[in-house]
Amino acid sequence: MSEEPIENERELIEAIGQLTSKIEQQNKILADFVEVQTSFRRRVLAGIWTGLGTVFGATVVVSFLIIALRPLTKLEWIKPVVGKVIDELQTRRPLATAPPEFSDPAEMTPQLTPQ
């Protein structure tokens, strides 16, 4: 009967050792993650790559969409709709500009005059 508590203690000590090593591994992983997340240089590079990836991905998706829709323009009953979609995807919208009456940026700001 005296050997049973000693065996339980050994199992507990072994389990505590395993848990301690797992916690140390998790702390190292967390420290590495925090270091990466707080590094300004890495954050800037990640932002640049995300932006470039988004632009490239959108370009590929639009290109595949145009390629997939082009054969549908031969069907007369769907030709107007597909033609409009393809035209919209292929045309490039001009940059927003100020209306003609406000071509000078100084004219766009309201002038406060004392009354």
Residue, then its C-alpha position, 0 to 999 in steps of 0.5 A: m500500500s505504501e508503494e501506490p502513493i509513491e507511484n502516483e507521485r512519480e506519475l505526477i512528477e513526470a506529468i508536471g515535467q511534460l507540461t513544463s516542457k510544453i509550456e516552454q515550447q509554447n512560450k518560445i513560439l509566442a515570443d517569436f510570433v510577438e517579435v515578428q508582429t512588432s517588427f516595423r520592417r516586417r510589417v511594412l514588407a508584409g503590407i507591400w506583399t499583400g498589396l501586390g498580391t491583391v492587385f495581381g490576384a484581381t488582375v488574374v481574376v478579371s482576365f479569366l472572367i473576360i476569357a470565360l465570358r467572351p464565347l458567350t457573346k455568340l449567343e444572341w439572347i445573352k449577347p447584350v448583357v455579356g457585352k456590357v459586362i465585358d465592356e465594363l471590365q475592359t474599359r478604364r475609368p478616368l481619374a476623378t477630377a474636379p468639376p470644370e467650375f472648380s479647376d483651381p484648388a484655391e477656388m474650392t475652399p470657401q472664403l469667409t468674409p466678415q459681415 
